[in-house]
Amino acid sequence: MRKPLSILISLFMFLTVCTADGGKVPPLSQSGVHPGEGSSAYSGSTPEDAPSSVSVPESTSPPETPPADAVALTSKIVELEPGLSAVRYDGDYGFDGFLEKGGAASDRETAQYLVENLAGELGLDFLGNFFGCSTVTENSPAGGVLFGRNFDWNTCEAMIVEAHPENGYASLSTVNMDFITTGAGNTIEAALKLDQVRTLAALYAPLDGMNDKGLAVSVNMIQDSASISQDTGKPGLTTTTAVRLLLDKAANVEEAMELLRQYDLHASMGMMVHFALADSAGRSVAVEYIGNEMSVIETPVVTNFYLTPGEKYGIGTSQSHTRYETLTNLLEKSPVLTPEGIRDALSSVSKGNFGEFESTEWSIVMDLANRTARYYHRENYDNSWLFALG
């Protein structure tokens, strides 16, 4: 039996975080490297043994030795190239405590939790805005599952965060650092803690990612005057802390949906969003909120309009319909795509094709079986960076 394979590809915009000493890591070339595969096809299967309540083992370990050419991260933020940085965090980052306190009903409440519990004298706030995105799921030639994502943004900084929590699954995620502004004050102590505090804040602001159990998550905006603000008395989550919850605690799509049902969701920045979820078993769904009610749609393609049947269906940008049709037509013609095929599919719907002020800043190819992620920055598909969860 062939090993199931899942991949997340994510594209972002301007990103810049340097190490304290200005150091840079030399880029990886594609020669001698097996790129991860990009898109995936929905298998329609639902795990029959999905638990009603989610528990996480004390530790997990990768199935194989990490590739020798993978970037080795430390707790120091490193600049990979101008606009693209990465860091690793090991240990407790307070997320269980955040959940035990009831979560948060807004980004400001999340920031306040960080300030009061983690950031000491540093003040944090979440800023930013969502633009267009696309995701696609497709079969790979090896019989696995590929998940491809474009994240379209205006000028911003971004950081790749590898997290190894004490009580959760290891994960890789991508953060728009412009969501986080830091006022370090004038104290030397605060300045010395800058890397650590930026990393802690980034852990609460992921926009996409994969974990070492084979789950991929991404957030896509829907242009609509409605928002999401559930109020049923359950603990609260914002958009980004919902992504963190799923990466830390969910092993597959079924567990992810069960977790989302246990919380009231409050959209970050008041922006309407939907989640694209995929797992290594081949299931891919969009999770939407219609009138603050959760809706799940089995689909291999997600862009920026509602997919739930009914009065909301189709609301979104006209361009998002064009991108959806492009990807859907491609999957109909090619039920199996190579990693390069998925990369090219995402390139065909990237912002450079539409001549607008936004752009597609990075692509991530995540292999959910082998727990690796290959990043392409600013639509430069001749150069990539490989990361491995290990």
C-alpha positions as CSV (number, residue, x, y, z in Angstrom):
1,M,0.0,0.0,0.0
2,R,1.3,3.4,-0.9
3,K,1.8,5.9,1.9
4,P,-0.8,8.6,1.8
5,L,0.6,12.0,0.8
6,S,-0.8,15.4,1.5
7,I,0.6,18.8,0.7
8,L,-0.2,22.4,1.5
9,I,0.9,25.2,-0.9
10,S,0.6,28.7,0.4
11,L,1.5,32.0,-1.3
12,F,2.0,35.4,0.5
13,M,3.3,38.9,0.1
14,F,6.1,41.2,1.4
15,L,7.8,39.6,4.4
16,T,10.8,40.9,6.4
17,V,12.2,39.7,9.7
18,C,15.9,39.5,10.4
19,T,18.1,37.8,13.0
20,A,19.5,40.0,15.7
21,D,22.9,39.8,14.0
22,G,21.6,40.3,10.5
23,G,22.6,36.7,9.6
24,K,21.1,35.0,6.6
25,V,20.6,31.3,5.6
26,P,21.8,30.4,2.1
27,P,18.8,29.5,-0.2
28,L,18.2,25.9,-1.3
29,S,18.3,25.1,-4.9
30,Q,15.9,22.5,-6.4
31,S,18.7,20.3,-7.6
32,G,19.0,17.1,-5.5
33,V,15.8,18.0,-3.7
34,H,12.4,16.2,-4.1
35,P,9.8,19.0,-4.1
36,G,6.6,18.4,-2.2
37,E,3.5,17.8,-4.1
38,G,0.9,20.6,-4.4
39,S,-2.8,20.0,-4.8
40,S,-5.2,17.2,-3.9
41,A,-8.4,15.4,-4.8
42,Y,-11.1,14.8,-2.3
43,S,-11.6,11.1,-1.6
44,G,-15.0,11.5,0.1
45,S,-14.0,9.2,3.0
46,T,-14.7,10.1,6.6
47,P,-12.7,8.4,9.3
48,E,-15.1,6.0,11.0
49,D,-13.2,5.9,14.2
50,A,-13.0,9.6,14.8
51,P,-13.4,10.2,18.5
52,S,-16.2,12.3,19.9
53,S,-13.7,14.1,22.1
54,V,-10.2,14.9,21.0
55,S,-7.2,13.9,23.0
56,V,-3.6,14.5,22.1
57,P,-0.7,12.1,22.9
58,E,2.1,13.4,25.0
59,S,4.5,13.4,22.1
60,T,4.7,12.6,18.5
61,S,7.7,11.8,16.3
62,P,8.2,11.9,12.5
63,P,8.0,8.7,10.6
64,E,11.3,9.2,8.9
65,T,14.6,11.0,9.4
66,P,14.3,14.7,8.3
67,P,15.8,15.4,4.9
68,A,19.5,16.4,5.1
69,D,18.8,19.6,3.1
70,A,16.0,20.8,5.3
71,V,16.6,24.2,7.0
72,A,17.5,23.6,10.7
73,L,15.7,26.3,12.8
74,T,16.5,27.6,16.2
75,S,14.8,30.0,18.7
76,K,16.5,32.9,16.9
77,I,14.5,34.4,14.1
78,V,16.5,34.0,10.9
79,E,16.1,35.8,7.6
80,L,16.0,33.4,4.7
81,E,15.8,36.1,2.1
82,P,14.5,39.7,2.1
83,G,10.9,39.4,3.3
84,L,10.9,35.8,4.4
85,S,11.9,34.7,7.9
86,A,11.6,31.6,10.0
87,V,11.9,30.5,13.7
88,R,11.4,27.4,15.9
89,Y,9.7,27.3,19.3
90,D,9.9,24.4,21.7
91,G,7.9,24.1,24.9
92,D,4.8,25.6,26.4
93,Y,3.5,28.8,24.8
94,G,0.5,29.1,27.1
95,F,-2.2,28.0,24.6
96,D,-3.7,25.5,27.0
97,G,-3.9,28.3,29.6
98,F,-5.5,30.5,27.0
99,L,-8.2,27.9,26.3
100,E,-8.8,27.3,30.1
101,K,-9.4,31.0,30.6
102,G,-12.2,30.8,28.0
103,G,-10.2,31.8,24.9
104,A,-10.9,35.2,23.4
105,A,-13.8,36.9,21.6
106,S,-11.5,39.4,19.8
107,D,-8.0,39.9,18.6
108,R,-7.6,42.5,21.3
109,E,-8.5,40.0,24.0
110,T,-5.9,37.6,22.5
111,A,-3.3,40.4,22.6
112,Q,-4.2,41.2,26.2
113,Y,-3.7,37.6,27.2
114,L,-0.3,37.7,25.7
115,V,0.6,40.9,27.4
116,E,-0.6,39.8,30.8
117,N,0.7,36.2,30.7
118,L,3.6,36.0,28.2
119,A,4.9,39.3,27.0
120,G,5.9,41.1,30.2
121,E,6.4,44.8,29.5
122,L,5.9,44.5,25.8
123,G,2.6,45.7,24.3
124,L,1.1,43.7,21.4
125,D,-1.8,44.4,19.1
126,F,-3.2,42.5,16.0
127,L,-3.5,44.5,12.8
128,G,-4.0,43.7,9.1
129,N,-6.6,42.9,6.5
130,F,-7.5,39.8,4.5
131,F,-7.5,39.8,0.7
132,G,-7.9,37.0,-1.8
133,C,-6.9,33.3,-1.5
134,S,-7.3,30.0,-3.3
135,T,-7.0,26.4,-2.3
136,V,-7.2,23.2,-4.3
137,T,-7.1,19.6,-3.4
138,E,-6.1,16.8,-5.9
139,N,-4.7,13.3,-6.3
140,S,-1.0,12.7,-6.7
141,P,0.4,10.2,-9.2
142,A,1.7,8.2,-6.1
143,G,-1.9,7.8,-4.9
144,G,-1.6,10.4,-2.2
145,V,-3.4,13.7,-1.5
146,L,-2.1,17.2,-2.3
147,F,-3.4,20.4,-0.8
148,G,-2.4,23.7,-2.6
149,R,-3.0,27.2,-1.3
150,N,-2.5,30.8,-2.6
151,F,-2.6,33.5,0.0
152,D,-2.9,36.9,-1.6
153,W,-2.0,40.0,0.4
154,N,-0.9,43.6,0.3
155,T,2.6,44.6,1.5
156,C,3.4,42.7,4.7
157,E,6.1,40.8,6.6
158,A,5.8,37.0,7.0
159,M,7.4,34.4,9.2
160,I,7.4,30.6,9.1
161,V,7.0,29.2,12.6
162,E,7.9,25.6,13.6
163,A,6.2,24.8,16.9
164,H,6.8,21.9,19.2
165,P,4.4,22.3,22.1
166,E,4.5,20.3,25.3
167,N,0.9,19.3,24.9
168,G,0.0,19.1,21.3
169,Y,1.1,18.2,17.8
170,A,4.2,19.7,16.2
171,S,3.3,22.1,13.3
172,L,4.6,24.4,10.7
173,S,2.5,27.6,10.1
174,T,2.8,30.9,8.3
175,V,2.2,34.3,9.9
176,N,1.7,37.8,8.5
177,M,3.8,39.7,11.0
178,D,2.0,42.9,10.1
179,F,-0.9,41.5,12.1
180,I,1.4,42.1,15.1
181,T,2.9,45.4,16.1
182,T,5.3,45.5,18.9
183,G,6.0,48.5,21.2
184,A,9.1,47.4,23.1
185,G,9.4,50.5,25.3
186,N,12.8,51.7,26.3
187,T,14.0,48.9,28.5
188,I,17.0,46.8,27.6
189,E,15.3,43.7,28.9
190,A,12.4,44.2,26.6
191,A,14.7,44.6,23.6
192,L,16.6,41.4,24.5
193,K,13.3,39.5,24.5
194,L,12.2,40.8,21.1
195,D,12.8,37.5,19.2
196,Q,11.0,35.4,21.9
197,V,8.1,37.8,22.1
198,R,7.6,38.1,18.4
199,T,7.7,34.3,18.2
200,L,5.1,33.9,21.0
201,A,2.8,36.4,19.3
202,A,3.2,34.7,16.0
203,L,2.1,31.4,17.5
204,Y,-1.3,33.0,18.2
205,A,-1.7,34.4,14.6
206,P,-1.3,31.6,12.0
207,L,-3.2,32.0,8.8
208,D,-2.4,28.5,7.5
209,G,-0.3,25.5,8.4
210,M,0.1,21.7,8.7
211,N,0.7,19.5,11.7
212,D,2.6,16.2,12.1
213,K,-0.6,14.2,12.0
214,G,-1.4,15.1,8.4
215,L,-3.9,18.0,8.8
216,A,-3.7,21.1,6.6
217,V,-5.6,24.3,7.5
218,S,-5.9,27.6,5.7
219,V,-8.0,30.8,6.1
220,N,-9.7,32.5,3.1
221,M,-11.6,35.8,3.2
222,I,-15.1,36.3,1.8
223,Q,-15.9,39.8,0.7
224,D,-19.2,40.3,2.6
225,S,-20.6,42.8,5.0
226,A,-21.6,40.0,7.3
227,S,-19.1,38.7,9.9
228,I,-18.8,35.9,12.4
229,S,-19.6,36.4,16.1
230,Q,-21.1,33.4,17.7
231,D,-22.6,33.8,21.1
232,T,-23.8,30.5,22.5
233,G,-22.0,30.6,25.8
234,K,-19.1,28.4,24.7
235,P,-15.4,29.5,25.0
236,G,-14.3,31.9,22.3
237,L,-11.8,31.7,19.5
238,T,-10.7,34.3,16.9
239,T,-9.9,33.3,13.4
240,T,-6.1,32.9,14.0
241,T,-6.5,31.2,17.4
242,A,-8.9,28.7,15.8
243,V,-6.1,27.8,13.3
244,R,-3.7,27.3,16.2
245,L,-6.2,25.1,18.0
246,L,-6.6,22.9,15.0
247,L,-2.9,22.6,14.4
248,D,-2.2,21.7,18.0
249,K,-5.1,19.4,18.7
250,A,-6.7,17.9,15.6
251,A,-5.3,14.9,13.7
252,N,-7.7,15.0,10.8
253,V,-10.7,16.9,9.3
254,E,-13.3,15.1,11.4
255,E,-11.5,16.0,14.7
256,A,-11.0,19.6,13.4
257,M,-14.7,20.0,12.8
258,E,-15.5,18.5,16.2
259,L,-13.2,21.0,17.9
260,L,-14.7,24.0,16.0
261,R,-18.1,23.0,17.2
262,Q,-16.9,23.3,20.8
263,Y,-16.2,27.0,20.5
264,D,-17.8,30.3,19.6
265,L,-15.9,31.7,16.7
266,H,-15.3,35.5,16.4
267,A,-13.8,36.6,13.0
268,S,-10.5,38.4,13.3
269,M,-10.7,42.1,12.3
270,G,-14.5,41.5,11.8
271,M,-13.7,39.9,8.4
272,M,-15.9,37.1,7.0
273,V,-13.8,34.0,6.4
274,H,-14.1,30.4,5.7
275,F,-11.6,27.6,6.5
276,A,-10.2,25.1,4.0
277,L,-9.3,21.8,5.7
278,A,-7.6,18.7,4.3
279,D,-6.1,15.6,5.8
280,S,-3.7,12.8,4.7
281,A,-6.7,10.4,4.3
282,G,-7.9,12.5,1.4
283,R,-10.8,14.4,2.9
284,S,-11.1,18.1,2.0
285,V,-13.8,20.5,3.2
286,A,-14.7,24.2,3.5
287,V,-16.0,25.3,6.8
288,E,-18.3,28.4,6.6
289,Y,-20.5,30.3,9.0
290,I,-23.9,31.4,7.7
291,G,-25.9,33.5,10.2
292,N,-23.3,32.3,12.8
293,E,-24.2,28.7,12.1
294,M,-21.4,26.4,11.0
295,S,-21.7,24.8,7.6
296,V,-19.4,22.1,6.1
297,I,-19.0,21.6,2.3
298,E,-17.0,18.7,0.8
299,T,-15.0,20.4,-1.9
300,P,-11.5,20.2,-3.5
301,V,-11.4,23.9,-4.4
302,V,-11.9,27.0,-2.2
303,T,-11.4,30.6,-3.2
304,N,-13.2,33.6,-1.8
305,F,-17.0,33.1,-2.2
306,Y,-19.6,31.2,-0.2
307,L,-19.9,27.5,-1.2
308,T,-22.9,26.7,1.1
309,P,-26.1,26.2,-1.0
310,G,-28.7,28.9,-0.3
311,E,-29.1,32.6,-0.3
312,K,-25.4,33.3,0.4
313,Y,-24.0,30.9,-2.2
314,G,-21.7,32.8,-4.7
315,I,-21.3,36.0,-2.7
316,G,-17.7,37.1,-3.1
317,T,-15.5,38.8,-5.6
318,S,-15.9,38.2,-9.3
319,Q,-12.2,37.4,-9.5
320,S,-12.7,34.6,-6.9
321,H,-15.2,33.0,-9.3
322,T,-12.7,33.2,-12.1
323,R,-10.0,31.5,-10.0
324,Y,-12.5,28.8,-8.8
325,E,-13.5,28.0,-12.4
326,T,-9.9,27.9,-13.5
327,L,-8.9,25.4,-10.8
328,T,-12.1,23.3,-11.1
329,N,-11.7,23.0,-14.9
330,L,-8.1,21.9,-14.4
331,L,-9.1,19.2,-12.0
332,E,-11.7,17.9,-14.3
333,K,-9.2,17.6,-17.1
334,S,-6.4,16.3,-14.9
335,P,-7.6,14.1,-12.0
336,V,-4.0,13.4,-11.1
337,L,-1.4,16.2,-10.9
338,T,2.3,16.2,-10.0
339,P,3.7,18.6,-7.5
340,E,4.9,20.7,-10.3
341,G,1.4,20.6,-11.8
342,I,-0.1,21.9,-8.6
343,R,2.5,24.6,-8.4
344,D,1.7,25.7,-12.0
345,A,-2.1,25.5,-11.2
346,L,-1.6,27.9,-8.3
347,S,0.6,30.1,-10.4
348,S,-2.2,30.3,-13.0
349,V,-4.5,31.9,-10.4
350,S,-1.9,34.0,-8.6
351,K,-2.4,37.8,-8.4
352,G,0.3,38.5,-11.0
353,N,-2.2,37.3,-13.6
354,F,-4.8,39.9,-12.6
355,G,-2.8,43.2,-12.5
356,E,-4.1,44.3,-9.2
357,F,-2.3,45.9,-6.2
358,E,-2.3,42.7,-4.2
359,S,0.2,39.9,-4.9
360,T,0.8,36.3,-4.2
361,E,3.8,36.3,-1.9
362,W,4.7,32.8,-1.1
363,S,3.8,29.2,-2.0
364,I,4.2,26.3,0.4
365,V,4.2,22.7,-0.6
366,M,3.4,20.6,2.5
367,D,3.8,16.9,2.4
368,L,1.5,15.8,5.2
369,A,2.8,12.2,5.2
370,N,6.5,13.0,5.4
371,R,5.9,16.2,7.4
372,T,7.9,18.5,5.1
373,A,7.1,21.9,3.7
374,R,8.7,23.5,0.7
375,Y,8.3,27.3,0.4
376,Y,8.5,29.4,-2.8
377,H,8.7,33.1,-2.2
378,R,7.1,35.9,-4.2
379,E,6.3,33.6,-7.1
380,N,9.9,32.7,-7.7
381,Y,9.5,29.0,-8.5
382,D,13.1,28.4,-9.3
383,N,14.2,28.7,-5.7
384,S,12.7,27.1,-2.6
385,W,13.2,26.4,1.1
386,L,12.6,23.0,2.6
387,F,11.4,22.5,6.2
388,A,10.8,19.2,8.1
389,L,8.9,18.6,11.3
390,G,11.3,16.6,13.5
